[in-house]
Amino acid sequence: MSDSKDYKDLADTFKAWSEDVEAKLGKRPERKPEFVNTSGIRVKRLYTPLDRADHDYISEIGLPSQYPFTRGVQPTMYRGRYWTMRQYAGFASAEESNKRYRFLLDQGQTGLSVAFDLPTQIGYDSDHEMAIGEVGKVGVAIDSLADMEILFDQIPLDKVSTSMTINSPAAVLLAMYIAVAEKQGASAEQLRGTIQNDILKEYSSRGTYIFPPQPSMRIITDILSYCSENVPQWNSISISGYHIREAGSTAVQEVAFTLANGIAYVDAAIKAGLEVDKFGPRLSFFFNSHLDFFEEAAKFRAARRLWATIMKERFGAKNPKSLMVRFHTQTAGCSLTAQQPQNNIVRVAFQALSAVLGGTQSLHTNSWDEALCLPSQEAVQIALRTQQLIAFETGAADTVDPLAGSYYVEALTDEIYERAMKYIEKIDELGGAVSAIEQGFVQREIQDSAYTYQREIEKNERTVVGLNKFQIEEKKPSDLLRVDPAVRISQIENLQMVRAQRDGARVEQLLAELKQVAQTSENLMPAIVGAVKAYATLGEICDVLRSVFGEYVQVNTLGR
């Protein structure tokens, strides 16, 4: 639109068209009295240039690789190279998981993503009583450096980037990864990858925390500092909205709560004496790609613009890389159905495409059978092929930000940005993300959204194909992948062997030194790396930290 006369002409034409449509609705009513997306944003019948009449292209949309990065963080995006195809995998033992990783790499996967079992995620060795029934179930069991050596056997860590979904014990797993790389002949400076290391969303959404918030934040800032000096290509935190969305949040809440957590981490690092432009470029993010196709693509664009604004205006970051949201995406596990599970292949394809159109840097596509069991090798291959089909056959990666300029997508991007910013302002009023979580605000908001979404399904106001509509009679599934309980027995045997063969006195000395460091303000990472190299176990290291920091006990914060 060139001038105000053009807008007035369009406004008059649009008004006449709308009145004509309304007059005809009695004969041909619309499907629903009101259309809203998952965030409660009303979806208009039609979008036109009038929806952006008061907006500025350069300051709000701009060009790829330029502030505010709405259109992407790279100037040519996937025309240069495709996103990293990083399938999340890991189960049972390190040996079995290593086979799965090598299979995926042979099939064209371009990065690794490690799933750890629950005992590992909460800092227990496989022989601990808390590990009974859980060893190797939802990920691979890692007790010591010996397991990590097997996990990455014949996988060159100086050539492959690795993401590790680990939070409370992130420092320990990173130390193990560094030690394995050194044994392979690779230096820490060569390593590329990410540890999730995002504890705040554990308190609000996921639950695999160990320590209280303050010492947990101290561990995170120690990792940020250590990596900026010693592992410069490593993403030292992946601020995760994925689990917030899986817990039931809306798209707007996913953006708002994720970035609010990011603000808390940046604040903590600056208070610890770090310069924002020293660690800012290595911050990364992890988002969910859910079912509402256009809302998801707009969400990613809004998140980039919002974080760039926050880092520039709130923290004074000057390095363009500090302003960028570089993010991994995983398709929505909570959207998978056990009913007619092969429908999940189609769901995942659309979710993956919205992530690509939204400009993701790496992507995991869920397997169709994950609502039933751990994914089979065949299902994993289909999930990877889904990404490859999008990349090589659809043309979606041939131009940068192809949805830009869509009146609908731009209006959605603006609306998500504004609503997320209002949430962040509310969280600021409550004292920041940590305080908002401690007061139960974030949990209540997620809980309310999850309840609303579920009620819509139960009342048939929201259709889930195969679940509440288009049902069929189905046979009970068979031949599902299950983890043999004997995995725990062999894992304990291996653990006992490690303890028998290591230098026990040296381990005790290094654990005592770690305890002393934990009682000071020194960086914990060098002491953890030293203990790991001596084959101190994950549980032993976490127990030392428990003895100093204590354990976090979730209190009921959901009362009104």
Buried (B, 14 or more C-beta within 10 A) or exposed (E): EEEEEEBEEBBEEBEEEEEEEEEEEEEEEEEEEEEEBBBEBEBEEEBBBBBBEEEEEEEBBBBBBBBBBBBBBBEEBBEEEBBBBBBBBBBBBBEBBBEBBBBBBEBBBBBBBBBBBBBBBBBBBBBBEEBEEBBBBBBBBBBBBBBBBBBBBEBEBEEBBBBBBBBBBBBBBBBBBBBBBBBBEBEBEBBBBBBBBBBBBBBBBBBBBBBBBEBBBBBBBBBBBBBBEBBBEBBBBBBBBBBBBBBBBBBBBBBBBBBBBBBBBBBBBBEBEBEBBBBBBBBBBBBBBBBBBBBBBBBBBBBBBBBBBBBBEBBEBEBBEBBBBBBBBBBBBBBBBBBBBEBBBEBBBBBBBBBBBBBBBBBBBBBBBBBBBBBBEEBBBBBBBBBBEBBEEEEBBEEBBBBBEBBBBBBBBBBBBEBBBEBBEBBBEBEBBBBBBBEBBBBBBBBBBBEBBEEBEEEEEBEBBBBBEEEEEEEEEEEEBEBEEEBBEBBBEBBEEBBEEBEEEBBEBBBEBBBEBBEEEEBBBBBBBBBBBBBBBBBBBBBBBBEBBEEBEEEEBEEE
